[in-house]
């Protein structure tokens, strides 16, 4: 239920407004001064609209309005006055008032303004959340030398309009770098548009990029703007550009040269101004040599090259990343942030991470989901694949006796069978030719924990 606060020193007006608003299904409260209003809003943060009289005992309505706007998650404020002037209304608007009502109040107008103010508060809240999400997408975590250098490079070239080509293996965070460049650019308040060139079918990618007019091909039921048009004034991110067909590459090249697009089904062109950031997990020079990528397009895109290192080359960032993901996932799932032990961190750092940062985040999410009651995550909570790979690597240098090597081999083999059977101990025991109880005892001896 939407909550409305009425602030007026005339009790009759408070009672009248509360009655009208209650009849419309709103939850209401009233106070008689600006001081009481501020005290209540600081204590309770769920009021969406305040109907605030300008003439109040103590601090007046305008001063109260100014202090309300300084509150976190402040409500929308509709000012009320019995003898308002244009000058007062203008000042109230400049201080952040949503609108202005004159006494005697029109009930219909009051209800319309309250409804619209609630919608405005909702949109403002959604906009704040969206900005937080966009900021989170542009935060680059890591204190390793390669990541410090990457952040420095972003800081130097982001404020320019130079085209960027980001290189890196899948899962290294190329999209994150693209968002960070946009967030620090002169276009940061404009649109960031992303196109996954590898995910769009060949027969649809031209429509996605350049748009189309109704009837230009079977299924084109309405006109549609392309990604270049949607990114006009902002940034267009061509993710995995190396997967684009030669035909589409030719059209993209022409668009970059002319700064104009021709939607499918039209002979007319439309001017566009979008900064281009592209990424690839391929060696484009090799793709050029075998005829899969246009050399002229490569030179258009490769104005400022970036390289995002794989996680195995910056393992010192793993502790920071793991704890960052734990905090992020706690917020996502509405849970308390988990602790992760140094022993678990050591296990994570021994793994080779072929899927890079994306794989690390997925592993942390899996641990959080599979251990809902655990507040302290240890090495035993790591997935078998991660543990086994790290254990095997450590074994080459750490085991000095036959007994240690034999235990390591048994543990490795059991984890492999558990992994093949998706953690099901009964099926793993059958595959190993053991009784289930025997396997459990062996797992306990070897420190293996599986949540079935």
C-alpha positions as CSV (number, residue, x, y, z in Angstrom):
1,X,0.0,0.0,0.0
2,X,1.3,3.5,-0.9
3,X,2.1,5.7,2.0
4,X,1.3,9.5,2.0
5,X,2.3,12.1,4.6
6,X,0.3,15.3,5.0
7,X,2.1,18.2,6.7
8,X,-0.1,21.1,7.6
9,X,-0.7,23.1,10.9
10,X,-4.5,23.2,10.2
11,X,-6.0,20.0,11.6
12,X,-9.1,20.3,9.5
13,X,-7.1,20.1,6.3
14,X,-5.1,17.2,7.6
15,X,-8.2,15.3,8.5
16,X,-9.9,16.1,5.1
17,X,-6.9,15.1,3.0
18,X,-6.4,11.9,5.0
19,X,-10.0,10.9,4.6
20,X,-10.0,11.5,0.8
21,X,-6.7,9.6,0.4
22,X,-7.8,6.7,2.6
23,X,-10.9,6.3,0.4
24,X,-8.6,5.9,-2.6
25,X,-6.7,3.1,-0.8
26,X,-3.7,5.0,0.4
27,X,-2.1,4.6,3.9
28,X,-1.8,8.1,5.4
29,X,-0.3,10.0,8.3
30,X,-0.2,13.7,9.2
31,X,2.0,16.0,11.3
32,X,1.7,19.7,12.0
33,X,5.2,21.0,11.5
34,X,8.3,20.7,9.4
35,X,10.3,19.5,12.4
36,X,7.8,16.6,13.0
37,X,7.8,15.8,9.3
38,X,11.6,15.5,9.1
39,X,11.7,13.4,12.3
40,X,9.2,11.0,10.9
41,X,10.9,10.7,7.5
42,X,14.2,10.0,9.1
43,X,12.6,7.2,11.2
44,X,10.5,5.7,8.5
45,X,11.8,5.5,4.9
46,X,8.8,4.2,3.1
47,X,6.7,7.3,2.5
48,X,6.3,8.0,-1.3
49,X,4.6,11.4,-1.3
50,X,4.5,14.3,1.1
51,X,1.8,17.0,0.8
52,X,3.6,19.9,2.4
53,X,2.1,23.3,3.4
54,X,4.4,26.3,2.8
55,X,3.3,28.2,5.8
56,X,4.2,26.3,8.9
57,X,5.2,27.1,12.5
58,X,9.0,26.8,13.1
59,X,10.8,26.0,9.9
60,X,8.6,26.8,6.9
61,X,7.7,24.5,4.0
62,X,10.4,25.6,1.7
63,X,13.2,24.9,4.2
64,X,11.5,21.6,5.1
65,X,11.5,20.7,1.4
66,X,15.2,21.5,1.1
67,X,16.0,19.2,4.0
68,X,13.7,16.4,2.6
69,X,15.6,16.4,-0.7
70,X,18.8,15.7,1.3
71,X,17.4,12.5,2.7
72,X,18.3,9.1,1.3
73,X,15.5,7.7,-0.9
74,X,13.5,10.9,-0.4
75,X,9.8,11.0,-1.2
76,X,8.2,13.2,-3.9
77,X,6.9,16.5,-2.4
78,X,3.8,18.4,-3.5
79,X,3.7,21.9,-2.0
80,X,0.4,23.4,-0.7
81,X,-0.2,27.2,-0.3
82,X,-3.2,29.3,0.5
83,X,-1.7,32.4,-1.1
84,X,1.1,31.2,-3.3
85,X,2.9,33.4,-5.8
86,X,4.6,32.5,-9.1
87,X,7.9,33.4,-7.4
88,X,7.2,30.9,-4.6
89,X,6.2,28.2,-7.0
90,X,9.3,28.6,-9.1
91,X,11.5,28.5,-6.0
92,X,9.8,25.3,-4.7
93,X,10.3,23.7,-8.1
94,X,14.0,24.6,-8.1
95,X,14.3,23.1,-4.7
96,X,12.9,19.8,-6.0
97,X,9.1,20.0,-5.5
98,X,7.2,17.7,-7.8
99,X,4.3,20.2,-8.2
100,X,2.3,22.9,-6.5
101,X,-1.3,23.0,-5.2
102,X,-3.3,26.1,-4.2
103,X,-5.9,26.3,-1.5
104,X,-8.8,25.7,-1.5
105,X,-7.7,22.3,-2.8
106,X,-9.3,20.6,-5.8
107,X,-9.8,17.0,-4.7
108,X,-9.6,15.7,-8.3
109,X,-6.4,17.6,-9.0
110,X,-4.9,16.5,-5.7
111,X,-5.6,12.8,-6.4
112,X,-4.2,13.1,-10.0
113,X,-1.0,14.7,-8.7
114,X,-0.6,12.2,-5.9
115,X,-0.9,9.3,-8.4
116,X,1.6,10.9,-10.8
117,X,4.0,11.7,-8.0
118,X,3.9,8.0,-6.9
119,X,4.8,7.0,-10.4
120,X,7.6,9.6,-10.6
121,X,9.0,8.2,-7.3
122,X,9.0,4.7,-8.7
123,X,10.7,5.8,-11.9
124,X,13.3,7.7,-9.9
125,X,14.0,4.7,-7.8
126,X,14.3,2.4,-10.9
127,X,16.7,4.9,-12.4
128,X,18.9,4.9,-9.3
129,X,18.9,1.1,-9.4
130,X,19.7,1.1,-13.1
131,X,22.7,3.4,-12.5
132,X,24.0,1.1,-9.8
133,X,23.7,-1.9,-12.1
134,X,25.5,0.0,-14.8
135,X,28.2,1.1,-12.4
136,X,28.6,-2.6,-11.2
137,X,29.1,-3.6,-14.8
138,X,32.0,-1.2,-15.2
139,X,33.9,-2.0,-12.0
140,X,37.2,-3.8,-12.9
141,X,38.4,-5.9,-9.9
142,X,42.0,-6.7,-9.5
143,X,45.3,-5.3,-8.2
144,X,47.7,-7.3,-10.3
145,X,50.1,-5.4,-12.6
146,X,48.2,-6.3,-15.8
147,X,44.9,-5.0,-14.4
148,X,46.4,-1.8,-13.0
149,X,47.9,-1.2,-16.5
150,X,44.5,-1.9,-18.1
151,X,42.7,0.6,-15.8
152,X,45.4,3.2,-16.6
153,X,44.9,2.6,-20.3
154,X,41.1,3.0,-20.0
155,X,41.6,6.2,-18.1
156,X,43.8,7.6,-20.8
157,X,41.7,6.8,-23.9
158,X,38.1,6.6,-22.6
159,X,37.5,10.3,-23.0
160,X,38.4,10.2,-26.7
161,X,36.2,9.0,-29.6
162,X,38.9,6.5,-30.8
163,X,37.6,3.1,-31.9
164,X,38.7,0.3,-29.6
165,X,39.4,-3.4,-30.3
166,X,39.5,-5.6,-27.2
167,X,41.3,-8.9,-27.4
168,X,41.0,-11.7,-24.9
169,X,39.9,-15.3,-24.3
170,X,36.3,-16.1,-23.6
171,X,35.3,-15.2,-20.0
172,X,38.2,-12.8,-19.4
173,X,35.8,-9.8,-19.0
174,X,35.9,-8.0,-22.4
175,X,32.3,-6.8,-22.0
176,X,33.3,-5.4,-18.6
177,X,36.1,-3.4,-20.2
178,X,33.8,-2.1,-22.9
179,X,31.3,-0.9,-20.2
180,X,34.2,0.7,-18.2
181,X,35.3,2.6,-21.4
182,X,31.8,3.9,-22.0
183,X,31.3,4.8,-18.3
184,X,34.5,7.1,-18.4
185,X,33.8,8.5,-21.9
186,X,32.3,11.8,-23.0
187,X,29.2,9.7,-24.0
188,X,28.6,8.2,-20.6
189,X,25.1,9.7,-20.2
190,X,24.1,8.3,-23.6
191,X,23.1,4.8,-24.6
192,X,25.4,1.8,-24.5
193,X,24.2,-0.8,-27.0
194,X,25.6,-4.3,-27.3
195,X,25.5,-6.8,-30.2
196,X,26.7,-10.3,-29.7
197,X,27.8,-11.1,-33.3
198,X,28.3,-14.8,-32.5
199,X,24.7,-15.3,-31.1
200,X,22.6,-13.7,-33.9
201,X,21.8,-15.9,-36.9
202,X,23.4,-14.8,-40.2
203,X,20.0,-14.1,-41.8
204,X,19.1,-11.7,-39.0
205,X,22.3,-9.8,-38.1
206,X,21.9,-7.2,-40.9
207,X,18.4,-6.4,-39.6
208,X,19.8,-6.2,-36.0
209,X,22.6,-3.9,-37.0
210,X,21.0,-1.6,-39.6
211,X,17.3,-1.9,-39.0
212,X,14.5,-2.6,-41.5
213,X,11.3,-1.4,-42.9
214,X,8.0,-3.2,-42.8
215,X,7.8,-5.8,-45.6
216,X,11.5,-5.7,-46.5
217,X,11.7,-9.5,-45.9
218,X,9.3,-12.3,-44.7
219,X,8.5,-11.7,-41.1
220,X,9.2,-8.0,-41.1
221,X,5.8,-6.9,-39.8
222,X,6.8,-3.5,-38.5
223,X,9.6,-0.9,-39.0
224,X,12.6,-1.5,-36.7
225,X,15.6,0.6,-35.8
226,X,18.9,-1.1,-35.9
227,X,21.6,-1.1,-33.2
228,X,23.6,1.6,-35.0
229,X,20.5,3.9,-34.8
230,X,19.8,3.0,-31.2
231,X,23.4,3.8,-30.3
232,X,23.4,7.2,-32.0
233,X,25.2,9.6,-29.7
234,X,26.4,6.8,-27.5
235,X,28.5,3.6,-27.8
236,X,28.0,0.5,-29.9
237,X,29.8,-2.6,-28.6
238,X,30.3,-5.3,-31.3
239,X,31.0,-8.4,-29.1
240,X,32.9,-11.2,-30.8
241,X,33.2,-9.3,-34.1
242,X,35.4,-12.1,-35.5
243,X,32.3,-14.2,-35.9
244,X,30.7,-11.7,-38.3
245,X,30.2,-12.9,-41.9
246,X,32.2,-11.3,-44.8
247,X,29.0,-9.9,-46.2
248,X,28.1,-8.2,-42.9
249,X,31.7,-7.0,-42.5
250,X,31.4,-5.2,-45.8
251,X,28.3,-3.3,-44.7
252,X,29.8,-2.4,-41.3
253,X,32.9,-1.1,-43.1
254,X,30.8,1.1,-45.3
255,X,28.8,2.4,-42.3
256,X,32.0,3.3,-40.4
257,X,33.4,5.1,-43.4
258,X,30.3,7.0,-44.3
259,X,28.7,7.4,-40.8
260,X,25.4,6.4,-42.4
261,X,23.2,3.3,-42.3
262,X,20.7,2.0,-44.9
263,X,17.9,0.0,-43.3
264,X,16.8,-3.1,-45.2
265,X,14.1,-2.3,-47.6
266,X,15.1,1.4,-48.1
267,X,17.3,3.2,-50.6
268,X,17.7,6.2,-48.1
269,X,20.5,6.4,-45.6
270,X,20.4,7.7,-42.0
271,X,23.2,9.6,-40.4
272,X,24.6,7.9,-37.2
273,X,27.2,9.0,-34.7
274,X,28.2,6.0,-32.5
275,X,31.5,5.3,-30.9
276,X,32.5,1.7,-31.9
277,X,34.1,-0.7,-29.4
278,X,34.6,-4.3,-30.7
279,X,35.9,-7.4,-29.1
280,X,37.2,-10.8,-30.2
281,X,38.6,-14.1,-28.8
282,X,40.2,-14.8,-32.1
283,X,43.5,-13.9,-33.7
284,X,42.1,-11.5,-36.3
285,X,45.4,-11.3,-38.2
286,X,45.3,-15.1,-38.6
287,X,41.6,-14.8,-39.7
288,X,42.7,-12.3,-42.3
289,X,45.4,-14.6,-43.7
290,X,42.8,-17.4,-44.2
291,X,40.2,-15.1,-45.7
292,X,37.7,-15.0,-42.8
293,X,38.1,-11.3,-41.9
294,X,38.5,-8.2,-44.0
295,X,41.8,-6.5,-43.5
296,X,40.4,-3.0,-44.2
297,X,37.8,-3.5,-41.4
298,X,40.5,-4.7,-39.1
299,X,42.4,-1.5,-39.5
300,X,39.2,0.6,-39.0
301,X,38.5,-1.2,-35.7
302,X,42.0,-1.7,-34.4
303,X,42.7,2.0,-33.7
304,X,43.3,1.5,-29.9
305,X,44.0,-2.2,-29.2
306,X,43.3,-3.6,-25.7
307,X,44.3,-7.0,-24.3
308,X,42.5,-8.5,-21.3
309,X,44.8,-11.1,-19.7
310,X,43.5,-14.6,-18.9
311,X,42.9,-15.4,-15.2
312,X,45.8,-17.8,-15.1
313,X,48.2,-14.9,-15.8
314,X,46.9,-12.8,-12.9
315,X,46.1,-15.4,-10.2
316,X,47.0,-12.8,-7.5
317,X,43.5,-11.3,-8.3
318,X,41.6,-14.5,-7.4
319,X,41.2,-13.7,-3.7
320,X,39.8,-10.2,-4.5
321,X,37.5,-11.6,-7.2
322,X,36.2,-14.5,-5.1
323,X,35.3,-12.1,-2.2
324,X,33.8,-9.6,-4.7
325,X,31.6,-12.3,-6.2
326,X,30.6,-13.5,-2.7
327,X,29.5,-10.0,-1.8
328,X,27.7,-9.5,-5.1
329,X,25.9,-12.9,-4.9
330,X,24.8,-12.2,-1.3
331,X,23.1,-9.0,-2.5
332,X,21.6,-10.8,-5.4
333,X,20.1,-13.6,-3.3
334,X,19.3,-11.4,-0.2
335,X,21.7,-13.3,2.1
336,X,24.5,-12.5,4.5
337,X,27.9,-12.3,2.9
338,X,29.9,-15.6,3.4
339,X,33.5,-15.8,4.5
340,X,35.9,-17.9,2.5
341,X,39.0,-19.4,4.2
342,X,42.6,-19.0,3.1
343,X,42.7,-22.8,2.4
344,X,39.8,-22.5,0.0
345,X,41.4,-19.5,-1.7
346,X,44.6,-21.5,-2.1
347,X,42.6,-24.3,-3.7
348,X,41.1,-21.7,-6.1
349,X,44.5,-20.3,-7.0
350,X,45.9,-23.8,-7.9
351,X,43.2,-24.4,-10.5
352,X,44.0,-23.5,-14.1
353,X,40.7,-21.6,-14.9
354,X,40.2,-22.4,-18.6
355,X,36.9,-20.5,-18.4
356,X,38.6,-17.5,-16.8
357,X,36.8,-15.0,-14.6
358,X,33.3,-16.1,-15.8
359,X,34.1,-19.7,-14.7
360,X,35.3,-18.4,-11.3
361,X,32.1,-16.5,-10.8
362,X,30.0,-19.6,-11.7
363,X,32.0,-21.7,-9.3
364,X,31.4,-19.2,-6.4
365,X,27.7,-19.1,-7.3
366,X,27.5,-22.9,-7.3
367,X,29.2,-23.0,-3.9
368,X,26.8,-20.4,-2.5
369,X,23.7,-22.2,-3.8
370,X,24.8,-25.7,-2.8
371,X,25.7,-24.7,0.7
372,X,22.9,-22.5,1.9
373,X,23.5,-22.9,5.6
374,X,27.3,-22.6,5.5
375,X,28.6,-19.2,6.6
376,X,32.3,-20.2,6.2
377,X,33.4,-21.7,2.9
378,X,36.3,-24.0,3.1
379,X,38.4,-26.0,0.5
380,X,36.0,-29.0,1.0
381,X,33.2,-26.9,-0.5
382,X,35.0,-26.5,-3.8
383,X,33.5,-28.4,-6.8
384,X,35.4,-31.7,-7.5
385,X,36.7,-30.5,-10.8
386,X,38.4,-27.4,-9.2
387,X,39.7,-29.4,-6.3
388,X,41.0,-32.3,-8.4
389,X,42.8,-30.1,-10.9
390,X,44.5,-28.0,-8.2
391,X,45.3,-31.1,-6.2
392,X,46.9,-32.8,-9.2
393,X,49.1,-29.7,-9.8
394,X,50.2,-29.5,-6.2
395,X,51.0,-33.3,-6.1
396,X,53.8,-32.9,-8.6
397,X,55.8,-30.9,-6.2
398,X,54.4,-31.5,-2.7
399,X,54.2,-35.3,-2.2
400,X,57.4,-36.8,-0.8
401,X,56.2,-40.3,0.2
402,X,54.5,-43.2,-1.5
403,X,51.7,-43.1,1.0
404,X,51.0,-39.4,0.2
405,X,51.0,-40.1,-3.5
406,X,48.7,-43.1,-3.2
407,X,46.2,-41.1,-1.1
408,X,46.4,-38.3,-3.7
409,X,45.7,-40.8,-6.5
410,X,42.7,-42.4,-4.7
411,X,41.3,-39.0,-3.9
412,X,41.7,-37.8,-7.5
413,X,40.1,-41.0,-8.8
414,X,37.1,-40.8,-6.4
415,X,36.5,-37.1,-7.2
416,X,36.6,-38.0,-10.9
417,X,33.9,-40.6,-10.5
418,X,31.8,-38.3,-8.3
419,X,32.1,-35.6,-11.0
420,X,31.1,-38.1,-13.7
421,X,28.0,-39.0,-11.6
422,X,27.1,-35.4,-10.7
423,X,27.9,-35.9,-7.0
424,X,25.7,-38.9,-6.5
425,X,27.6,-41.1,-4.0
426,X,25.5,-44.3,-4.7
427,X,26.2,-44.2,-8.5
428,X,29.8,-43.3,-7.9
429,X,30.2,-46.3,-5.5
430,X,28.8,-48.6,-8.2
431,X,31.2,-47.2,-10.7
432,X,34.1,-47.8,-8.3
433,X,32.9,-51.3,-7.4
434,X,32.5,-50.4,-3.7
435,X,29.8,-50.6,-1.2
436,X,28.2,-47.2,-0.5
437,X,29.2,-47.3,3.1
438,X,32.8,-48.2,2.2
439,X,33.0,-45.2,-0.2
440,X,31.6,-42.9,2.5
441,X,34.3,-44.0,5.0
442,X,37.0,-43.6,2.3
443,X,35.7,-40.1,1.4
444,X,35.7,-39.1,5.1
445,X,39.3,-40.4,5.5
446,X,40.4,-38.4,2.4
447,X,38.4,-35.3,3.4
448,X,36.0,-35.3,0.5
449,X,32.6,-33.7,1.1
450,X,29.7,-33.9,-1.4
451,X,26.3,-32.4,-0.9
452,X,23.9,-34.8,-2.6
